[in-house]
Amino acid sequence: MIYSKEVEHMCVVKKGPNHGPAPIPEEGKWVKARDIKDISGMTHGVGWCAPQQGACKLSLNIKDGVIQEALIETVGCSGMTHSAAMAAEILSGKTILEALNTDLVCDAINTAMRELFLQIVYGRSQSAFSEGGLVIGAGLEDLGKGLTSQVATMYGTLKKGPRYLQLTEGYVNRLALDKNDEIIGYETVNLGKFMEDVKKGMDANEALKKETTPHGRFAKEDGAVKYIDPRKE
């Protein structure tokens, strides 16, 4: 340790009480975090790329400072999907400090990592008051039974009006319109469940019928007078 001459010539003045860092909530405990290994918890966060053309939702499950589980979901930029694949390999096994200083290829994923780091080291995790934290695998619960991201995709123009393309219930197959040409219902296909049925040996047409579900006032007796394909009509 090298000190300047000014510091060397100073007399010693002892410090008063030092109580250490303020405790933060972690997995049902109050922890005074001094080292990276003192940090545990599961949390979620969103990041965006520099021109704000895409976004990443990142979920991390951290135990004793080490990332044990990572879920990366991206939207907007086609290249982000490949960056997410790389991040899924990179993140697990790193300490959160290593991950913060690792190039995760995509600006949005890097930004999400920064936001999650701030959450977790300040005790703002989703599992702050959950005794023992969450099991490894809890990140998959965000995806539901079909293990696919919960994505909404809507489109609209002044001239032609709105189109529902994708909701939590799944891929929008048809829209139901009333006599005023207003949307009163829609039909979805749960692609995750559809693929599971097909992989189990069910005929694709039968699986498609099984996983197709109407919503709202979709039936004709409920006022639907016209059905359109939102992608073509």
C-alpha positions as CSV (number, residue, x, y, z in Angstrom):
1,M,0.0,0.0,0.0
2,I,1.5,3.3,-1.0
3,Y,0.5,6.5,0.9
4,S,1.2,10.1,-0.1
5,K,3.5,12.2,2.1
6,E,0.5,14.2,3.3
7,V,-1.1,11.1,4.7
8,E,2.1,9.8,6.2
9,H,2.5,12.9,8.2
10,M,-1.0,12.8,9.6
11,C,-1.6,11.7,13.2
12,V,-3.9,8.7,13.9
13,V,-7.5,9.4,14.8
14,K,-9.4,6.3,15.7
15,K,-12.8,5.6,14.2
16,G,-15.9,5.2,16.3
17,P,-18.3,2.2,16.1
18,N,-18.4,0.3,12.8
19,H,-21.5,-1.8,12.5
20,G,-20.8,-3.0,9.0
21,P,-23.3,-2.9,6.1
22,A,-27.0,-2.7,6.6
23,P,-28.7,-6.1,6.5
24,I,-30.6,-7.0,3.4
25,P,-33.4,-9.6,3.0
26,E,-32.3,-12.8,1.4
27,E,-34.3,-16.0,1.2
28,G,-36.1,-15.4,4.5
29,K,-33.0,-14.2,6.4
30,W,-31.4,-10.8,7.1
31,V,-27.9,-10.9,5.7
32,K,-25.0,-8.4,6.1
33,A,-23.4,-8.9,2.7
34,R,-19.7,-8.4,2.6
35,D,-18.7,-10.7,-0.2
36,I,-20.2,-12.0,-3.4
37,K,-20.7,-15.4,-1.8
38,D,-23.1,-13.7,0.7
39,I,-25.7,-13.1,-2.0
40,S,-28.5,-15.5,-2.7
41,G,-32.0,-15.1,-4.3
42,M,-34.0,-15.4,-7.5
43,T,-35.1,-12.3,-9.4
44,H,-36.2,-11.0,-12.8
45,G,-35.4,-7.9,-14.8
46,V,-35.6,-6.3,-18.2
47,G,-32.9,-4.8,-20.3
48,W,-32.8,-3.0,-23.7
49,C,-30.3,-2.4,-26.4
50,A,-28.7,0.9,-27.1
51,P,-31.1,2.0,-29.9
52,Q,-34.0,0.5,-27.9
53,Q,-35.0,-1.8,-30.8
54,G,-35.1,-4.9,-28.7
55,A,-35.6,-6.1,-25.1
56,C,-34.5,-9.0,-22.9
57,K,-36.2,-10.4,-19.8
58,L,-33.6,-12.2,-17.7
59,S,-34.4,-14.5,-14.7
60,L,-31.6,-15.6,-12.4
61,N,-31.5,-18.0,-9.5
62,I,-28.4,-17.3,-7.4
63,K,-27.1,-19.4,-4.5
64,D,-24.1,-18.3,-2.5
65,G,-23.2,-15.7,-5.1
66,V,-23.2,-18.3,-8.0
67,I,-25.8,-18.3,-10.8
68,Q,-27.4,-21.8,-10.7
69,E,-30.2,-21.1,-13.2
70,A,-30.8,-18.6,-16.0
71,L,-33.8,-18.0,-18.2
72,I,-33.3,-15.6,-21.1
73,E,-36.3,-14.3,-23.2
74,T,-35.8,-11.8,-26.0
75,V,-38.0,-9.8,-28.3
76,G,-37.4,-7.4,-31.2
77,C,-34.1,-8.3,-32.8
78,S,-33.6,-11.5,-34.7
79,G,-29.9,-11.6,-33.6
80,M,-30.9,-11.5,-30.0
81,T,-32.2,-15.1,-30.1
82,H,-28.7,-16.4,-30.9
83,S,-27.2,-14.1,-28.3
84,A,-29.7,-15.6,-25.8
85,A,-28.5,-19.1,-26.7
86,M,-24.9,-18.1,-26.0
87,A,-25.9,-16.4,-22.7
88,A,-27.7,-19.6,-21.6
89,E,-24.4,-21.4,-21.8
90,I,-22.3,-18.5,-20.4
91,L,-24.3,-17.5,-17.3
92,S,-24.7,-20.6,-15.2
93,G,-21.7,-21.3,-12.9
94,K,-20.5,-17.7,-12.9
95,T,-20.6,-15.5,-9.8
96,I,-22.9,-12.5,-10.3
97,L,-19.8,-10.2,-10.4
98,E,-18.3,-12.3,-13.2
99,A,-21.6,-12.3,-15.1
100,L,-21.8,-8.5,-14.7
101,N,-18.4,-8.1,-16.3
102,T,-18.9,-10.8,-19.0
103,D,-19.8,-9.8,-22.6
104,L,-23.2,-11.5,-23.1
105,V,-23.0,-10.6,-26.8
106,C,-26.3,-8.6,-26.9
107,D,-26.7,-5.1,-25.4
108,A,-30.2,-5.9,-24.1
109,I,-28.9,-9.0,-22.3
110,N,-26.0,-7.1,-20.8
111,T,-28.3,-4.3,-19.6
112,A,-30.7,-6.9,-18.1
113,M,-27.7,-8.4,-16.2
114,R,-26.8,-5.0,-14.9
115,E,-30.4,-4.3,-13.7
116,L,-30.6,-7.7,-12.0
117,F,-27.2,-7.2,-10.3
118,L,-28.5,-4.0,-8.7
119,Q,-31.7,-5.7,-7.6
120,I,-30.0,-8.7,-6.0
121,V,-27.2,-6.9,-4.2
122,Y,-29.7,-4.4,-2.7
123,G,-31.9,-7.2,-1.4
124,R,-34.8,-6.6,-3.9
125,S,-35.0,-10.2,-5.2
126,Q,-38.3,-12.0,-5.8
127,S,-37.4,-14.5,-3.1
128,A,-36.2,-12.0,-0.5
129,F,-38.8,-13.3,2.1
130,S,-39.1,-16.9,0.9
131,E,-37.4,-19.1,3.5
132,G,-34.7,-21.2,1.8
133,G,-35.3,-19.4,-1.5
134,L,-36.7,-21.0,-4.6
135,V,-35.6,-24.4,-6.0
136,I,-33.4,-24.6,-9.1
137,G,-36.0,-25.0,-11.9
138,A,-38.3,-22.3,-10.5
139,G,-37.5,-20.1,-13.6
140,L,-39.4,-22.5,-15.8
141,E,-42.6,-21.7,-13.9
142,D,-42.8,-18.4,-15.8
143,L,-43.2,-20.3,-19.0
144,G,-46.3,-22.4,-18.1
145,K,-46.9,-26.0,-19.0
146,G,-46.0,-25.6,-22.6
147,L,-42.5,-24.2,-21.7
148,T,-42.9,-21.3,-24.1
149,S,-42.5,-17.6,-23.4
150,Q,-45.6,-15.6,-22.5
151,V,-45.7,-13.2,-25.5
152,A,-48.3,-10.8,-26.7
153,T,-48.1,-9.5,-30.3
154,M,-50.6,-7.0,-31.6
155,Y,-50.7,-4.9,-34.7
156,G,-53.0,-2.1,-36.0
157,T,-53.3,0.6,-38.6
158,L,-55.6,3.6,-38.8
159,K,-56.9,2.4,-42.2
160,K,-57.5,-1.3,-41.4
161,G,-57.8,-1.4,-37.6
162,P,-56.3,-3.9,-35.0
163,R,-55.1,-7.4,-35.4
164,Y,-54.5,-9.9,-32.5
165,L,-51.6,-12.1,-33.4
166,Q,-50.3,-13.8,-30.2
167,L,-51.6,-13.8,-26.6
168,T,-50.8,-15.8,-23.5
169,E,-53.4,-18.3,-24.5
170,G,-51.4,-18.9,-27.7
171,Y,-51.2,-18.2,-31.4
172,V,-54.2,-16.4,-32.6
173,N,-55.8,-18.4,-35.4
174,R,-59.0,-16.4,-36.1
175,L,-60.7,-13.2,-35.0
176,A,-64.5,-13.0,-34.5
177,L,-66.2,-9.8,-35.7
178,D,-69.7,-8.6,-35.0
179,K,-72.0,-6.7,-37.3
180,N,-70.1,-3.5,-36.8
181,D,-66.8,-5.3,-37.8
182,E,-65.5,-5.0,-34.2
183,I,-63.5,-7.7,-32.5
184,I,-65.6,-9.6,-30.0
185,G,-63.7,-12.9,-29.7
186,Y,-60.7,-14.8,-30.9
187,E,-59.5,-18.4,-31.4
188,T,-56.1,-19.5,-30.3
189,V,-53.8,-22.5,-30.7
190,N,-51.6,-23.4,-27.7
191,L,-48.5,-24.2,-29.7
192,G,-46.6,-25.6,-26.7
193,K,-49.3,-28.1,-25.9
194,F,-49.8,-28.8,-29.6
195,M,-46.2,-29.8,-29.9
196,E,-46.3,-32.0,-26.8
197,D,-49.3,-33.8,-28.2
198,V,-47.6,-34.4,-31.5
199,K,-44.4,-35.7,-29.8
200,K,-46.5,-38.1,-27.8
201,G,-47.7,-39.6,-31.1
202,M,-51.1,-37.8,-31.6
203,D,-52.0,-37.1,-35.2
204,A,-51.2,-33.4,-36.0
205,N,-54.7,-32.6,-37.2
206,E,-56.2,-34.1,-34.1
207,A,-53.8,-32.3,-31.9
208,L,-54.5,-29.0,-33.6
209,K,-58.2,-29.5,-33.0
210,K,-57.6,-30.5,-29.4
211,E,-55.5,-27.4,-28.6
212,T,-57.6,-24.9,-30.4
213,T,-59.7,-22.8,-28.0
214,P,-62.3,-20.0,-28.5
215,H,-62.3,-17.0,-26.3
216,G,-64.8,-14.2,-25.7
217,R,-68.0,-14.0,-27.9
218,F,-66.6,-16.3,-30.6
219,A,-69.7,-18.3,-31.4
220,K,-72.3,-17.1,-33.9
221,E,-75.0,-17.3,-31.3
222,D,-73.0,-14.8,-29.2
223,G,-73.0,-12.2,-32.0
224,A,-70.1,-13.2,-34.3
225,V,-71.1,-12.7,-37.9
226,K,-67.6,-12.9,-39.5
227,Y,-64.3,-14.7,-38.9
228,I,-61.0,-13.5,-40.3
229,D,-57.4,-14.7,-40.3
230,P,-55.5,-11.8,-38.7
231,R,-52.4,-12.5,-40.8
232,K,-54.0,-12.6,-44.2
233,E,-57.3,-10.7,-44.1
